Amino acid sequence: AGEGGARQRPVRCFAQDDLLPEVLVFPSGTDLHAHPLIEQAHLRMQDKASCLPAHVLADGGALRFGSALDACAAPGNKTTHLSALMQNEGQLIAFELDAARAKMLKGTVQLMGARNVAVRTEDFLQADPNSPPFDSVQAILLDPSCSGTGIPGREKKKGGERSEADQHRLERLCAFQKK
C-alpha cells in the first residue's frame, strides 16, 4: 500500500522517446522514486530537456572522442548521462567550483558507476587549454545554472528596468559561478 493506504500499481506502460533513444517516457504522474531500478541506480530520473545537452553533444561525436569536459557539472545528471553515452570510455572531466556541490557530484558519479569521470573542484575558466589533460579535450558540455532570464517577460518589469529582487537574484547566481 502507498501513501494513505492507496495501492501503488506496477508500472507497465512506457515508451522509448522518438528523438532520444536512451530516454524512456512514462505517463504523466508516474512515480518511480521507490522503483528498484531507480533505487539500485540502474536508471536515473531526469526530464527530457535535461537530457538534451548530453545527447546533442554525443550526436556531434562525443562517442568518438577520447576526452570531453563538463564545465558546470553538479549535481551530475548530465555528466553521468554523457558518460553513459560515451559507453564509460575515454575521459570526461567534470568541473564544479563549489566544494559542497562537488561532493554531491562525486556521489552521483560513484552511484551511477561513471568510471570515466574525473571530478575537479575548481574553476573551469582557470584551466589552461594548452596543458594536459585539457589539451586533448574535443568536446565541452556547458549548461550553467539557470538564471530564469530567458523566460520572456520575466527579465524586466515595465519600463525596461529589473526589479530589485531580480537584480539581487542575478548577482547571487553570478557569484555562484565565479570565485
N, C-alpha and C positions, 0 to 999 in steps of 0.2 A: 504494500500500500504506500502511496505517495503522501504528500502533504495533505492534511485534513482528511486522511483516510481514503482519498481517491486512489484507485489503482492506476499505476503507470502502464500504458500499453507498450509492448515492444515496438521498436522502430522497424518497419518493414518496407517503407516506401521512400526511395531516394533515387536520384538520377546523377549521371555524370554530366558536369557542366559542358555545354556545347563549345565554349571558347577556351576554357581552362581544363584540359582533360584530367589534371591531377586533383581537381576540386569536385567534391560530392555535394549535391544540393538536396536539402531536406525541406519538407513542408514547413511553412511559417508556424512558429510556436513549438517546434520540436525541441525538447530539452535533452541534450546529450551530456550534460555536465557529469552525471554519475555513470555514464556508459563505460563498460570495461575497456573499450578501445581508447577512450579518452584518458581514463584513469591510469592506464598502463603505457601511455604516451605513444601508442601506435598511430593515433590520429591527433591533429591539432585543430581546434575550432578557430575560425577566422572568417571575417566577412569577405565577400568576393572582391570588393575594392581593395582590401589589404593584400590580396593575393596577386593583384596585377603587377606591381613593380618587379617582383622576382620573376614572374612569368615572362614579362616583356623582355627583361634582361636576358633570360635564358634563351628565348626565341632569337635574340640578337647574337647568340653564340656563346653564352657563358658556359654551356655544357662542354664546349671545346676548350675553354680557357684553362690554363694551368693555375691562374690566380685572379681572384676578384676581391672586391673590398666593399664593405657596408659602412658608410661614413657616420651614420647615426643609428646604431644597431639595436639599442634596448627598446622594448623588452626581449626581442629576439625572434618574434614570429616570422618576419620577413627574412631574417638571416637564416633561420633553420629551414624555411621553405626553399630558399635559394640553394642551401647546402644539399637538400634532397634532390632538387632539380639537377645539381652538379653530380648526383649519384655519390655524394660523400667523397668525391675525388678532388684532386688539386688542392688549392689553398684558398680559404675565404677569411680575410682579415676583417674583424668586426671591431669598430671603434665605438667607444662610449666615454664621453667626457666625465660624467657624473659617477662617482665611486659606488653609490648605492644602486644606481641603475645598472652599472657594470656587473655588480654582484648578481642582480636579477638575471641579466643576460647570460652570465656563466651558468646559472642554474637551468635556464631554458635550454641552452646548448647541450648541457650534460643530460638533462631529462630526455631530450629528443634524439640523443645519440649522434649529434653532428660532429663527427670526429675530424673533419677538415677545417673546423672553425678555430681561429686563434683570436681570443678576446684581448683587446688593448684598452686600458683605462687611460686615455689621453686624447688630446685634441687632434682630430684628423687633419686639420688645416696646418698643423705644425710638422706633419710627416714630409720628409724630403722625397719627392717622387723619383729622384735620380739615384737613390741608395736602396740596397736590399732591405726588406723584401718588397718594397713598393715599386721598384724599377721594373718588376715583372707583371704588375697588375695590368690587366687588359680590360677590366670592366668595373664600374663603380655603381653601386646601388645607393642612391641618396634620396631618402624620404624623411626630411627633418620633421620635428614635432609640428603638428598642425596649429596654425595660428587662428584659423577661422576667418581670416581676412579675405579669403577667396569667395566667400559666400556673398552673392550680390545683395546690396542694400545693407549689409551688416558693417562694412568697413567705415562708413561715415554717417553721421547724422545729417539732418537737413542743414544746408548752408555749407556743406563740404568739410566740416571740422570733425575730428574724432572726439568722442566723449572722453572725459577724464578717466573713467573706468576702462574704456578700450585702450587708451594710451598706456595706462598702468599695466594692463594685461600684456600688451605687446612688449613693453620694457622688460617684464619678467620673463617672457618667452625668449627675448633676445639675450638676456643674461644667462638663461639656461643653456643656450647654445654656445656661449663664449666663456672664456675664463674670466 
